[in-house]
Amino acid sequence: MIPVSAENKKIEELSAEEVLQKFDKESNKREMTGVWDKIISAICILFAIFQLYTATFGVLDAHLQRAIHLAFGFLLIFLLYPARKSWSRNKMHPLDVAFALVGAASALYLVVNYQELVLRAGMNNETDFIVGLIGTLMVFEAARRVVGWPMIIVAFCFMLYAFLGPYIPGIMAHRGVEVQEMFDHLYFTTEGIFGTPMGVSSTFIYLFILFGAYLEATGLGKFFIDLANAIAGWAAGGPAKVAVLSSGLMGTVSGSSVGNVAGTGAFTIPMMKKLGYRPAFAGAVEAAASTGGQLMPPVMGAAAFLMAEFVGVPYFDVVKAAVIPAMLYYIGVWLGVHYEAKKFGLKGTPRDQLPKFGALFMEKGHLAIPLVVIVYLLVSGYTPMRAALAAIALTIICASLRKSTRISFGQIIQGLIDGSKGVLGVLIACATAGIIIGVVTKTGVGLKVATALLDLAGGQLLPAMFFTMITSLILGMGVPTTANYVITSTIAAPALVQMNVPVLAAHMFAFYFGIVADVTPPVALAAYAGAGIAGANPMRTGVIAAKLAIAAFIVPYIFVLAPELLMINATPLTITYSAVTAIIGMWGASMAMIGFCQNLLNLPQRLMFLVGGICMIIPGTLTDAIGIGLIAVAYLWQRTNKVKGAVKQEEDL
């Protein structure tokens, strides 16, 4: 995390790998050779076999499935991630081996003693308490290594709240929780560490991450970038539009904003700078586009599966609800990029330097078949687990259709290894989120926060939405997607639910603002990662990224006020009408943010486009009429009164 004091400093231009290691702790792991490489690879393969076997023949009892999943996670995390930043990344430290064995043993204790624990039915003894304490501490330490301090601080504060309840004044006070009672609750029930988030991680999420690993092995990421180049590379501001399009496509299977920035940004940011984009804007485009990937169905950074479980609706309902808001988000970013290019006269890449769409699709289009099939299977009513299994098999089969994309047996094995390593960040984030859920279920703090927010808002919906937004932005700072959703949905969303907002809309609202924290200064990790590749000022990049992501600050308010945008109790006509008016509104708001339409906007024109755009996005015939009137007048004013003079570079502050 970059401190605020760094905002006026330039940082050196970094490679994609360096960016991942600097801003994404999950990527800063050991790269071993020799015996330790074989041991770690064997553990990864066994982990994958366990997950595939249980997915195929039926998952174990909840506690067993989740405990074995966590045991594998502990082994790999402590062996792959050194305890200290200064320790070697190509040598194994004995302390990390000890942590791995202790962590795995604490999880396997539940497996070995499962029958006895069930028969005792919560009558835990002192040994159980010690194991629960050690296991919980192992979760904190593993999260510190992989996820980072923000998540640890949040979970630790919740633990303190559980113990200090009687000493807290006002509405937030509670009777307090005894130490042994707390750790027994966290470790030996399915309402703590082994709760719903770990359940989803040990079933759906692992398979989708394994699916993503095989898609990456086929070269799908490069195909998406080439496809985006063929579609939009020639247009005004072509490389920036390529960044938006390719990041949106990668977002369908990606689980990390920062990882997406490093993956596609390594190609797109240098292209944008070469074209003439300012470094800060180039980094901001990639950051905003990559962050949107966490909002893009069907995976939504793995949060879609958790949302279905928490809200109690079919997985497809979550995916369906996320489609229009995600499209509005990307339309907003695309329009911002377009008008920035028009503003500074930035051209696209010559067509003769770009791949041909037809030839590209004929050569590599088959790589996208598994994505189409998995969406079809999910729509058809298949469980996410079955759909993911079928998609994994289909990915290997489809890749074999052409020699240039064929996956060898060695790559199939490597896919198992990569999938097991790739799930570690989500796994331990879900375990840590379970600590937070455990405290919430034990103390009722979720309802207390909701009540406090409602009191602060005076019982009015709009102020309640604003305070929920601020809460979600703060809780989402520096926290990975899955944990982000768990925290915001547990603490922030109940305030809206109490105001009769549909549960899915309330959860989606909190989730959106938790995710957009990745591009909201001062802790805008995705923006800082983009700045690292672009060699730009991190804080300025974050400010520009937040402007480009304007849709993420507006659309959640709209789908709470007009749930038809989430396809809740809506007809095709109302969905279409709401979507069209929202798109027109995004057009107006984007021009206002960039300050350009046909020419530079003066202040009155900018305000008219902004107010008109917001009115168009707000549901209602009157607001739509006001909005279209303001946008039309501002547009005609632009056409008839051209602003003279050359466009000058301006500071985006």
NUMI-196169 format. One record per residue (C-alpha): x negated, y negated, z; residue in one letter. Coordinates in steps of 0.25 Angstrom, whole numbers, padded with zeros to 4 digits, always signed. Last residue first. Example, Ala and Ser with C-alpha at 12.3 -4.5 7.8 and 13.67 -1.06 7.14 Angstrom:
BEGIN
-0055+0004+0029S;-0049+0018+0031A;
//
This chain:
BEGIN
+0028-0068-0041L;+0026-0065-0055D;+0015-0075-0059E;+0018-0081-0073E;+0011-0080-0086Q;+0016-0090-0096K;+0026-0089-0106V;+0023-0099-0117A;+0032-0112-0118G;+0047-0114-0121K;+0059-0108-0114V;+0069-0106-0124K;+0083-0112-0121N;+0093-0106-0130T;+0090-0091-0128R;+0086-0092-0113Q;+0099-0100-0110W;+0107-0089-0118L;+0101-0079-0108Y;+0103-0087-0096A;+0118-0089-0100V;+0120-0074-0103A;+0113-0069-0090I;+0122-0079-0082L;+0134-0075-0089G;+0131-0060-0088I;+0129-0061-0073G;+0141-0069-0070I;+0150-0059-0078A;+0143-0047-0071D;+0145-0054-0057T;+0160-0056-0060L;+0162-0042-0065T;+0155-0035-0054G;+0142-0027-0051P;+0129-0034-0048I;+0120-0032-0059I;+0125-0043-0068M;+0125-0052-0057C;+0110-0049-0054I;+0107-0052-0069G;+0115-0065-0069G;+0108-0069-0056V;+0094-0066-0062L;+0097-0071-0076F;+0102-0084-0071M;+0091-0086-0062L;+0081-0084-0073R;+0088-0094-0082Q;+0089-0104-0071P;+0074-0102-0068L;+0069-0103-0082N;+0067-0090-0090L;+0056-0088-0100L;+0060-0084-0113N;+0070-0074-0120Q;+0072-0068-0106C;+0061-0071-0096F;+0059-0074-0081G;+0055-0059-0077I;+0064-0058-0065M;+0075-0066-0072A;+0074-0057-0085M;+0075-0045-0076S;+0088-0050-0069A;+0095-0053-0082G;+0092-0039-0088W;+0095-0032-0075M;+0109-0038-0075G;+0111-0033-0089I;+0107-0020-0085I;+0116-0021-0073A;+0128-0025-0082T;+0126-0013-0090V;+0124-0003-0078A;+0137-0008-0071S;+0145-0007-0084Y;+0140+0007-0088T;+0142+0012-0074I;+0156+0006-0073T;+0160+0012-0087L;+0154+0026-0083P;+0162+0026-0071T;+0157+0024-0057A;+0159+0031-0043N;+0144+0030-0041I;+0136+0030-0054M;+0124+0023-0047L;+0127+0010-0055L;+0142+0013-0051E;+0138+0010-0036P;+0140-0005-0039A;+0137-0013-0026L;+0126-0003-0022V;+0122-0001-0036F;+0120-0016-0038I;+0112-0018-0025Y;+0103-0006-0030P;+0101-0013-0044V;+0096-0026-0039I;+0082-0024-0032F;+0079-0012-0041A;+0082-0020-0053A;+0072-0030-0049I;+0061-0020-0052A;+0054-0029-0061L;+0054-0040-0050K;+0048-0030-0040A;+0037-0026-0049A;+0033-0041-0051I;+0032-0042-0036V;+0024-0029-0034G;+0015-0033-0045T;+0012-0046-0038R;+0009-0039-0025M;+0000-0029-0032P;-0008-0040-0040N;-0012-0032-0053A;-0023-0022-0057G;-0012-0015-0066A;-0014-0001-0060I;-0014-0007-0045G;-0003-0016-0048A;+0006-0004-0052G;+0002+0003-0039A;+0005-0010-0032Y;+0019-0011-0038A;+0022+0004-0035A;+0018+0002-0020L;+0026-0011-0018A;+0024-0014-0003V;+0024-0029-0003P;+0031-0030-0013P;+0043-0022-0019T;+0039-0013-0030V;+0038+0000-0022D;+0049-0006-0013A;+0058-0003-0025V;+0060+0011-0020I;+0066+0008-0007G;+0075-0002-0013F;+0080+0008-0023Y;+0082+0019-0012F;+0090+0010-0003A;+0100+0007-0014F;+0100+0021-0019M;+0104+0026-0005H;+0115+0016-0004A;+0120+0019-0018A;+0120+0034-0015L;+0127+0031-0002V;+0138+0023-0008P;+0138+0009-0001V;+0149+0010+0010N;+0141-0001+0019M;+0136+0010+0028Q;+0129+0016+0016V;+0122+0003+0014L;+0116+0003+0027A;+0113+0018+0026P;+0104+0016+0014A;+0092+0009+0022A;+0087+0019+0032I;+0089+0033+0027T;+0090+0029+0012S;+0078+0020+0013T;+0069+0030+0020I;+0073+0042+0012V;+0072+0035-0001Y;+0058+0029+0002N;+0054+0043+0006A;+0057+0048-0008T;+0051+0037-0015T;+0038+0035-0008P;+0037+0024+0003V;+0028+0011+0001G;+0039+0002+0005M;+0053+0009+0004G;+0057+0005+0019L;+0055-0010+0016I;+0062-0010+0003L;+0073-0001+0009S;+0075-0011+0020T;+0076-0023+0011I;+0086-0016+0002M;+0094-0012+0014T;+0094-0026+0019F;+0099-0031+0005F;+0110-0020+0004M;+0115-0024+0018A;+0115-0039+0013P;+0123-0035+0001L;+0133-0025+0009L;+0137-0035+0020Q;+0138-0029+0034G;+0131-0041+0040G;+0118-0036+0033A;+0110-0036+0046L;+0121-0027+0052D;+0121-0018+0040L;+0106-0017+0041L;+0106-0014+0055A;+0117-0003+0053T;+0109+0003+0042A;+0097+0003+0051V;+0105+0010+0062K;+0111+0020+0053L;+0097+0024+0048G;+0091+0024+0062V;+0101+0036+0066G;+0090+0041+0076T;+0088+0055+0073K;+0093+0055+0059T;+0085+0043+0055V;+0072+0048+0062V;+0073+0061+0054G;+0075+0053+0042I;+0063+0046+0044I;+0055+0058+0047I;+0061+0065+0034G;+0055+0053+0026A;+0042+0058+0031T;+0045+0072+0025A;+0050+0066+0012C;+0038+0057+0011A;+0030+0070+0013I;+0036+0077+0002L;+0037+0065-0008V;+0022+0063-0007G;+0019+0078-0008L;+0028+0081-0020V;+0017+0078-0030G;+0007+0087-0024K;+0016+0099-0026S;+0020+0094-0040G;+0006+0093-0044D;+0002+0107-0039I;+0014+0113-0046L;+0011+0105-0059G;-0003+0110-0058Q;+0002+0124-0059I;+0010+0121-0071I;-0002+0113-0077Q;-0011+0126-0075G;+0000+0134-0083F;-0001+0124-0094S;+0009+0113-0097I;+0012+0110-0112R;+0013+0096-0116T;+0004+0096-0128S;+0008+0110-0132K;+0022+0106-0133R;+0034+0114-0128L;+0027+0118-0115S;+0030+0105-0108A;+0045+0109-0110C;+0043+0122-0102I;+0035+0116-0091I;+0045+0105-0089T;+0056+0114-0090L;+0051+0122-0078A;+0050+0110-0070I;+0064+0105-0075A;+0071+0118-0071A;+0065+0117-0057L;+0069+0102-0056A;+0083+0105-0060A;+0084+0116-0050R;+0079+0108-0039M;+0088+0095-0043P;+0100+0104-0042T;+0107+0106-0056Y;+0120+0098-0058G;+0119+0096-0073S;+0114+0082-0070V;+0102+0087-0063L;+0100+0097-0074L;+0101+0087-0085Y;+0091+0078-0078V;+0081+0089-0076I;+0083+0092-0091V;+0080+0078-0096V;+0067+0078-0087L;+0063+0092-0092P;+0064+0087-0106I;+0055+0075-0105A;+0043+0083-0109L;+0050+0087-0122H;+0048+0073-0127G;+0033+0075-0128K;+0030+0077-0143E;+0043+0074-0149M;+0045+0062-0140F;+0032+0056-0143L;+0033+0058-0158A;+0047+0051-0157G;+0043+0040-0148F;+0030+0036-0155K;+0018+0033-0145P;+0014+0018-0145L;+0002+0012-0151Q;+0009+0010-0165D;+0020+0003-0158R;+0012-0008-0153P;+0013-0010-0138T;+0023-0020-0133G;+0022-0035-0132K;+0021-0044-0121L;+0026-0058-0124G;+0025-0063-0109F;+0040-0065-0106K;+0044-0054-0116K;+0035-0044-0108A;+0041-0048-0095E;+0055-0048-0101Y;+0053-0033-0105H;+0046-0029-0092V;+0058-0035-0083G;+0068-0028-0093L;+0061-0015-0091W;+0061-0016-0076V;+0076-0020-0075G;+0079-0009-0085I;+0071+0001-0076Y;+0079-0003-0063Y;+0093-0003-0071L;+0089+0012-0076M;+0086+0016-0061A;+0099+0010-0056P;+0107+0017-0067I;+0101+0031-0065V;+0100+0032-0050A;+0115+0036-0048A;+0114+0047-0057K;+0102+0053-0051V;+0108+0052-0037V;+0121+0058-0042D;+0112+0069-0048F;+0106+0073-0035Y;+0120+0076-0029P;+0125+0068-0018V;+0122+0068-0003G;+0115+0055-0001V;+0103+0060+0006F;+0101+0073-0003E;+0104+0065-0016A;+0095+0054-0012M;+0083+0064-0008L;+0084+0070-0022F;+0084+0056-0029A;+0072+0052-0021A;+0062+0060-0029A;+0056+0048-0035G;+0070+0045-0042M;+0070+0059-0047V;+0081+0059-0058P;+0082+0047-0058P;+0074+0034-0058M;+0073+0026-0045L;+0059+0031-0042Q;+0055+0028-0056G;+0059+0013-0054G;+0046+0012-0046T;+0038+0015-0058S;+0045+0004-0066A;+0043-0006-0056A;+0028-0002-0053A;+0025-0001-0068E;+0031-0015-0071V;+0024-0021-0059A;+0010-0016-0063G;+0012-0022-0077A;+0017-0035-0071F;+0005-0036-0061A;-0004-0034-0072P;+0002-0045-0081R;+0007-0038-0094Y;-0001-0041-0106G;+0000-0028-0115L;-0013-0023-0109K;-0007-0025-0095K;+0005-0017-0099M;-0003-0005-0105M;-0012-0005-0092P;+0001-0004-0084I;+0008+0007-0092T;-0002+0018-0092F;-0007+0019-0078A;+0007+0013-0074G;+0014+0026-0078T;+0007+0035-0068G;+0002+0025-0058A;+0016+0018-0057V;+0023+0031-0057N;+0015+0036-0045G;+0017+0023-0038V;+0032+0024-0040S;+0032+0039-0036S;+0041+0051-0038G;+0042+0051-0054S;+0051+0060-0061V;+0061+0050-0067T;+0051+0039-0064G;+0042+0043-0075M;+0053+0039-0085L;+0055+0026-0078G;+0040+0024-0077S;+0039+0026-0092S;+0050+0016-0096L;+0045+0005-0086V;+0030+0007-0090A;+0033+0008-0105V;+0041-0005-0103K;+0028-0011-0098A;+0020-0006-0109P;+0030-0012-0119G;+0031-0026-0115G;+0039-0029-0127A;+0042-0016-0134A;+0032-0007-0140W;+0030+0002-0128G;+0045+0004-0126A;+0049+0018-0132I;+0036+0024-0136A;+0029+0018-0124N;+0039+0024-0115A;+0038+0038-0122L;+0023+0037-0120D;+0024+0034-0105I;+0035+0045-0103F;+0026+0055-0111F;+0014+0051-0102K;+0023+0055-0090G;+0028+0067-0096L;+0014+0073-0098G;+0018+0088-0095T;+0011+0087-0082A;+0019+0075-0077E;+0032+0083-0080L;+0026+0095-0072Y;+0023+0085-0060A;+0037+0079-0061G;+0044+0093-0060F;+0035+0096-0048L;+0040+0082-0042I;+0054+0086-0045F;+0053+0100-0039L;+0047+0094-0026Y;+0058+0084-0025I;+0069+0094-0026F;+0066+0104-0015T;+0056+0101-0004S;+0057+0086-0006S;+0072+0087-0005V;+0071+0094+0008G;+0060+0085+0013M;+0069+0073+0011P;+0081+0080+0017T;+0074+0083+0030G;+0062+0091+0034F;+0055+0079+0040I;+0068+0075+0048G;+0082+0080+0047E;+0079+0094+0043T;+0076+0097+0057T;+0063+0103+0064F;+0053+0092+0060Y;+0060+0078+0062L;+0070+0082+0073H;+0059+0090+0081D;+0050+0078+0079F;+0061+0068+0085M;+0066+0077+0096E;+0051+0079+0101Q;+0049+0064+0101V;+0062+0060+0107E;+0071+0052+0099V;+0077+0038+0103G;+0091+0034+0108R;+0092+0024+0097H;+0090+0009+0094A;+0091+0002+0080M;+0103-0006+0084I;+0096-0014+0094G;+0083-0012+0102P;+0073-0001+0099I;+0068+0006+0112Y;+0077+0018+0112P;+0074+0021+0098G;+0059+0022+0100L;+0056+0036+0096F;+0065+0037+0083A;+0060+0023+0079Y;+0046+0027+0080L;+0049+0039+0071M;+0055+0029+0061F;+0043+0020+0062C;+0034+0032+0059F;+0043+0035+0046A;+0042+0021+0041V;+0027+0020+0044I;+0024+0033+0037I;+0031+0030+0025M;+0023+0017+0023P;+0010+0023+0027W;+0008+0032+0015G;+0015+0043+0007V;+0004+0054+0006V;-0006+0052+0017R;+0004+0046+0027R;+0015+0055+0023A;+0006+0067+0027A;+0003+0061+0040E;+0017+0058+0044F;+0022+0072+0039V;+0011+0078+0048M;+0015+0070+0060L;+0029+0076+0058T;+0024+0090+0057G;+0015+0088+0069I;+0027+0083+0077L;+0036+0094+0072G;+0025+0105+0075V;+0024+0099+0090I;+0039+0099+0091F;+0041+0113+0086D;+0030+0118+0096T;+0037+0111+0107E;+0050+0118+0105N;+0062+0115+0095N;+0076+0118+0099M;+0081+0114+0085G;+0088+0126+0081A;+0079+0137+0088R;+0084+0147+0078L;+0080+0138+0066V;+0066+0135+0072L;+0064+0150+0074E;+0068+0153+0060Q;+0059+0142+0054Y;+0046+0145+0063N;+0037+0148+0051V;+0044+0137+0042V;+0044+0126+0052L;+0030+0128+0056Y;+0027+0127+0041L;+0028+0112+0042A;+0019+0111+0054S;+0009+0121+0048A;+0009+0113+0035A;+0005+0100+0042G;-0005+0107+0051V;-0012+0113+0039L;-0012+0101+0030A;-0017+0092+0042F;-0028+0102+0044A;-0032+0102+0030V;-0032+0086+0030D;-0041+0086+0042L;-0051+0096+0035P;-0053+0086+0023H;-0052+0090+0009M;-0061+0084-0001K;-0057+0077-0015N;-0049+0065-0010R;-0059+0062+0001S;-0055+0055+0013W;-0054+0040+0014S;-0039+0039+0013K;-0038+0047+0026R;-0029+0060+0028A;-0032+0065+0014P;-0020+0069+0005Y;-0021+0082-0002L;-0023+0092+0009L;-0013+0085+0019F;-0003+0083+0008I;-0004+0097+0002L;-0002+0104+0015L;+0008+0095+0021F;+0017+0096+0008G;+0016+0111+0008F;+0021+0111+0023A;+0032+0101+0019L;+0038+0110+0008H;+0037+0122+0018I;+0045+0114+0028A;+0055+0109+0018R;+0059+0122+0013Q;+0059+0129+0027L;+0067+0117+0033H;+0077+0118+0022A;+0079+0133+0021D;+0072+0138+0008L;+0074+0133-0006V;+0080+0142-0016G;+0074+0151-0027F;+0069+0141-0037T;+0067+0128-0028A;+0061+0137-0017T;+0051+0143-0027Y;+0048+0130-0034L;+0045+0123-0020Q;+0037+0135-0015F;+0029+0137-0028I;+0026+0122-0028A;+0020+0122-0014F;+0012+0135-0017L;+0007+0127-0029I;+0003+0115-0021C;-0003+0124-0010I;-0012+0131-0021A;-0016+0117-0027S;-0020+0113-0013I;-0029+0125-0011I;-0035+0125-0025K;-0039+0110-0023D;-0044+0113-0010W;-0053+0124-0016V;-0059+0116-0027G;-0055+0102-0030T;-0046+0092-0023M;-0039+0079-0027E;-0034+0073-0014R;-0023+0064-0014K;-0020+0049-0017N;-0007+0051-0025S;+0003+0051-0014E;-0004+0039-0008K;+0002+0031-0019D;-0004+0017-0020F;-0019+0018-0020K;-0020+0033-0025Q;-0009+0031-0036L;-0016+0018-0040V;-0029+0024-0041E;-0024+0035-0050E;-0017+0025-0059A;-0030+0017-0060S;-0032+0004-0053L;-0033-0010-0057E;-0039-0018-0045E;-0030-0025-0036I;-0028-0040-0036K;-0025-0047-0023K;-0014-0056-0020N;-0005-0046-0015E;-0015-0038-0007A;-0010-0045+0007S;+0003-0037+0005V;-0004-0024+0007P;-0005-0014-0004I;+0000+0000+0000M;
//
